[in-house]
Amino acid sequence: METPQLLELLAAGPVIAAVKDEEGLAQALESDVSVLFLLYGDILTIRDTAERVREAGKRVFVHLDLIDGLAAREISADFIARSTSADGVISTKAALTRRARELGLVAIQRIFLLDSMALKNVERHFSHESADLVEVLPGLMPKIIRRLCDTTGRPIIAGGLITDKEDVTGALGAGAVAVSSTNPAVWRM
C-alpha cells in the first residue's frame, strides 16, 4: 500500500481501530473501519494476526514498539516487511519508521506531546524522510494539530483519549486526516 491509497481510505472513513487485545480485534474485524493499528502481539503471533486483518479486507499497521520480541532496531521493520502482510508500521523511533519507508511500507511516526518542550522538539527535529504520516497523542488538542499539520508537512492522525463524536470532529476539523481510538464505540461512528 502506498500513502496516497491510505489517504483515500481515510478520507472515506477517518476512524482507525487501534486494537490492544484479541477481544478488540474481533470487534474491529466486524466493524466498518477499513484501517487497524495492531498495538499488541509478539513475534510468534503477529504474522497470523496481520493475515486475519488482511483476510477481512482491512489494512493493517503494526506498532513496532509494542510487539513482544522485537527490538528497537531497524531489523524489526525488516521482520515485519518480510514476515507479515502488514501495510505499514507505527513507531516512536524515527530510525524504525525511516527503515520501514526504505522497505516500501507506509510509516507512521507516533509522537507523544506532553508539554511545550516536546512540541518544540518535534518542530525542530522532525525529519520528512522518517515518516509518511504522524500520529500525535493525545489527540484532543485542535490548536496543536493545526500547528503540526503546518510544521511537519505530513498528514496527521490524532490518537489517544478520543472517546466521542465531539473529539472526532474536533480533530478532523483541526486538520487531522484521521483519528485512532481503542474505543469500539468510536469505531461505529
N, C-alpha and C positions, 0 to 999 in steps of 0.2 A: 504494500500500500504506500502511496505517496502522499505527501502533505496536502496537496490540493484535493485529493479524494477524501481525506479525512475531514477537511474543512467543509466540503459539500455535505457529508453525512451529518456533521454537527450543525450546519445551517438548517437542515431538515428536522433534526431532533437534538437540541442543545444540552440534553441531560445525559451525563455519563454515570453509569452504575459503578461505584467504587466498591469492590467486593472484598470482604475481610474474612469470610469463612464459607464452609460448604452450604450452610443454610442460605446465606446471602446469594451464593452462586445460583442455587436452584431458583430463587425468586427472580434474579436478574435474567436468567435464561428464559423465563416465562414472561418477562416484561416486554414492552415495546422499545426499550432502549436499544440502540444499534452499536454502542461502544461500551466496553467494560474495561475497568482498571483492576487487575488482579493484585491485591495487597497482601496475599498470603500464599503459602505453599513452601515446597522445598525442592531440591534438585531431583528428587525421585518422582515427584508428582506433577511438576509444572508442565511438562510436555503433554501429559494426558489432560490436564485441566485446560490448557490453551486449546487443545484439539476439540474438547467438548464445546467450548465457546464458538470456535470457528464452524463446527458442525451445526450449531444452532443459527448460523447465518449472521453472526455478530463479529465485530472487530475486537481484538484483544491486545491490551498493553500490559506488560509485566513490570511491576515495581521492583527493580533490581535490589534495592536496599532492604527489602522486606522478605526476600526468598531465602529460607534457611539453606545454608551450604554454599551460597555464593559469596565471594569475597568482594571487597570494594576495589576491585581491579578490573582493567579493561577486558580481561578474558571472560568475565561474566557476560558482557554483551555478545562476545563471540559464541558462548554457550547458548544463549537464547536464540541467536540468529541461526545457528546450525542445528540445534536440537529441538526447536519448537516451531509451531506455526504462528507465533506471535507476530502482530503487525508492527509492534514497536515496544519501546521501553520507557520507563519513568525512573528518574534518579535525582537525588540532591547533588550528585557529584558530576561536575562538568566533564571530567575525563571519560566517564562512562557514557554519557549522552553523546559526546563527540565521537567516541568509537562506534556507538550504535549507528550514527549517521553515516560513518565511513562504510559500514556493512550494509547500508540500504534500508535500515529500519527507521521508522519515524521516532524521533527522540523528544521526550518531554522532560524539561528540567523543572523539578519541584523546588520551590523557594518558600521558606518559612519567614514571614515578616513579623518579627517580634517587637521591633522598635525602629526608630528613625535611623539608627546606625545600620541596621540590616538593610533598610531601603537604600541608603546611600551606597552601601557596598554593592548592591545589585546594579545600581545606576553606574557605578564606576567600573565594575569588573565583569559585567555580563558580556559574554562573547557570542557573536552571531553564529560562529562556527560550532558552538557547543549544543545547540538545540533548535528544533523546528518550532516548538511551542513551549510556553512557560505555564506551569501551574502554580498559582500563588495561594498560600494558605496563611491565615484564614481568608476566606473569600467574601467576607462581609464588609469590604471597605471600598465603596464605589469611587471615591476620590483617588485612592491609591491604585485601583485597577486602571482608571483613565491614565494616570501618570505612567504606569508600567507599559501600557499599550504604546505610548509615545516613546518612552525611554528604550525599551528593548527592541521595538520594531518587529516583534513576534506576536502571533496570536496568543491571547491569554485565556487560560482556563481558571475559573475561580473554584476553589475547593475548601473544605473544612468549615464546619458549623453551618452549612447550607441545610435548612430544615423545612422551609415552606416556600410558597409561591412568591411572596414578597422578596425573599432572599434571592431567588432565581431571577426574577425580573429586575431587581436592583443590580445584580452583577452583569446581566446581559445588557441592560440599559447603560451601564458604565463602559461598555466596550468589550466585555469578555465574549469569546466565541462560544463558550460552553461553561457548564458548571459540573463538578463531580461531587457526588454525595454517597455516603454509605446508607442513607435512609431510603428504604424501599418506597415510602410514601412520596418522596420527591421523584423517584423513577417513574411513577404513574402520572405525573403532571403533564 
